[in-house]
Amino acid sequence: MAKILTWRDEWTLGIDTLDDDHREIVDLLLDIARRFGEAPEHSEGSPESTDTNNAADDSLYDALNHFGAFARRHFQREEEFIRTIEYPGLPDHRSEHALLMAEFTDLVRDLRERGVTRLAVQDLDTLKQWVVAHILGADRKFADHYFQICS
């Protein structure tokens, strides 16, 4: 499977701990895409499993759960950082994190209900957008605030 997401230097916030987390999130997503993305020639429909109790089927959900748990820990670290710099947008940022985790939980629940064992291109694209939109949007705002108060 082709790379669906590669870290780009322009995504760097300049805050090492958070940038390291963001790189890890991208790496985790890339690993999921490599291991569980469907082959391009099968990308027209959503792949489904006939036996969802299979250990191989569970490995996708183990990987997604690991990804979600890491994202949750990252959001907690990010919120703590934002609190320490007294960023006025913290309540909105915290709400965005809660919404992102709810969206992720809904996606995983939907995949499981459909019995998916290989992620379709559109599912991987949803995860990619989930990651990139937050890093380039809300995270950029608090990073700009941080560097303004540091100068």
C-alpha positions as semicolon CSV with decimal commas, in nm:
position;residue;x (nm);y (nm);z (nm)
1;M;0,000;0,000;0,000
2;A;0,128;0,348;-0,082
3;K;0,202;0,587;0,199
4;I;-0,116;0,765;0,294
5;L;0,057;1,006;0,525
6;T;0,413;1,118;0,572
7;W;0,533;1,368;0,828
8;R;0,603;1,707;0,674
9;D;0,839;1,957;0,831
10;E;0,587;2,238;0,786
11;W;0,362;2,062;1,041
12;T;0,622;2,117;1,312
13;L;0,497;2,343;1,590
14;G;0,842;2,406;1,737
15;I;0,742;2,247;2,069
16;D;0,952;1,932;2,086
17;T;0,736;1,713;2,311
18;L;0,420;1,781;2,113
19;D;0,597;1,751;1,778
20;D;0,733;1,412;1,888
21;D;0,378;1,304;1,976
22;H;0,246;1,426;1,642
23;R;0,516;1,232;1,458
24;E;0,428;0,921;1,658
25;I;0,058;0,963;1,571
26;V;0,148;0,987;1,203
27;D;0,375;0,680;1,234
28;L;0,101;0,481;1,409
29;L;-0,148;0,571;1,137
30;L;0,102;0,477;0,866
31;D;0,160;0,143;1,038
32;I;-0,217;0,079;1,047
33;A;-0,242;0,168;0,677
34;R;0,045;-0,067;0,585
35;R;-0,082;-0,358;0,793
36;F;-0,458;-0,323;0,746
37;G;-0,522;-0,112;0,439
38;E;-0,689;-0,296;0,157
39;A;-0,504;-0,348;-0,166
40;P;-0,574;-0,070;-0,421
41;E;-0,739;-0,311;-0,664
42;H;-1,003;-0,387;-0,399
43;S;-1,080;-0,027;-0,305
44;E;-1,430;0,000;-0,453
45;G;-1,624;-0,145;-0,162
46;S;-1,574;-0,183;0,210
47;P;-1,410;-0,514;0,292
48;E;-1,606;-0,726;0,535
49;S;-1,528;-1,032;0,739
50;T;-1,744;-1,336;0,782
51;D;-1,581;-1,432;1,114
52;T;-1,524;-1,136;1,346
53;N;-1,400;-1,358;1,633
54;N;-1,084;-1,445;1,443
55;A;-0,756;-1,334;1,611
56;A;-0,645;-1,173;1,283
57;D;-0,965;-0,966;1,286
58;D;-0,891;-0,848;1,639
59;S;-0,543;-0,729;1,543
60;L;-0,691;-0,436;1,346
61;Y;-0,892;-0,330;1,649
62;D;-0,594;-0,378;1,879
63;A;-0,397;-0,141;1,654
64;L;-0,683;0,110;1,641
65;N;-0,723;0,093;2,019
66;H;-0,350;0,153;2,063
67;F;-0,372;0,449;1,823
68;G;-0,672;0,591;2,012
69;A;-0,507;0,544;2,352
70;F;-0,193;0,722;2,233
71;A;-0,402;1,007;2,089
72;R;-0,587;1,040;2,421
73;R;-0,259;1,060;2,617
74;H;-0,128;1,313;2,367
75;F;-0,440;1,528;2,407
76;Q;-0,389;1,523;2,784
77;R;-0,025;1,634;2,747
78;E;-0,128;1,902;2,501
79;E;-0,400;2,035;2,732
80;E;-0,156;2,047;3,023
81;F;0,090;2,244;2,809
82;I;-0,185;2,482;2,696
83;R;-0,291;2,533;3,059
84;T;0,065;2,622;3,161
85;I;0,091;2,892;2,894
86;E;-0,251;3,027;2,993
87;Y;-0,383;3,004;2,639
88;P;-0,732;3,158;2,640
89;G;-0,858;2,905;2,385
90;L;-0,809;2,607;2,620
91;P;-1,183;2,536;2,673
92;D;-1,245;2,527;2,297
93;H;-0,934;2,317;2,238
94;R;-1,038;2,072;2,509
95;S;-1,383;2,050;2,346
96;E;-1,223;1,978;2,009
97;H;-1,023;1,696;2,165
98;A;-1,341;1,548;2,313
99;L;-1,512;1,570;1,974
100;L;-1,216;1,410;1,797
101;M;-1,216;1,119;2,041
102;A;-1,592;1,076;2,000
103;E;-1,554;1,073;1,621
104;F;-1,274;0,817;1,649
105;T;-1,481;0,597;1,881
106;D;-1,776;0,615;1,641
107;L;-1,553;0,520;1,346
108;V;-1,410;0,219;1,527
109;R;-1,758;0,111;1,640
110;D;-1,887;0,140;1,282
111;L;-1,595;-0,062;1,145
112;R;-1,651;-0,333;1,404
113;E;-2,026;-0,346;1,337
114;R;-1,955;-0,389;0,965
115;G;-1,707;-0,666;1,044
116;V;-1,425;-0,484;0,866
117;T;-1,082;-0,648;0,881
118;R;-0,915;-0,438;0,609
119;L;-0,954;-0,061;0,597
120;A;-1,095;0,086;0,279
121;V;-0,929;0,390;0,124
122;Q;-1,211;0,615;0,250
123;D;-1,165;0,488;0,610
124;L;-0,792;0,560;0,594
125;D;-0,863;0,902;0,446
126;T;-1,100;0,977;0,735
127;L;-0,825;0,891;0,983
128;K;-0,572;1,099;0,790
129;Q;-0,800;1,403;0,792
130;W;-0,868;1,345;1,162
131;V;-0,496;1,382;1,232
132;V;-0,393;1,654;0,988
133;A;-0,682;1,896;1,041
134;H;-0,617;1,920;1,413
135;I;-0,239;1,963;1,384
136;L;-0,267;2,230;1,115
137;G;-0,568;2,405;1,268
138;A;-0,621;2,427;1,642
139;D;-0,267;2,326;1,738
140;R;-0,112;2,595;1,523
141;K;-0,316;2,858;1,711
142;F;-0,188;2,771;2,057
143;A;0,168;2,734;1,924
144;D;0,148;3,084;1,778
145;H;0,024;3,211;2,115
146;Y;0,313;3,035;2,291
147;F;0,577;3,193;2,070
148;Q;0,417;3,536;2,104
149;I;0,442;3,522;2,483
150;C;0,798;3,389;2,462
151;S;0,924;3,679;2,252
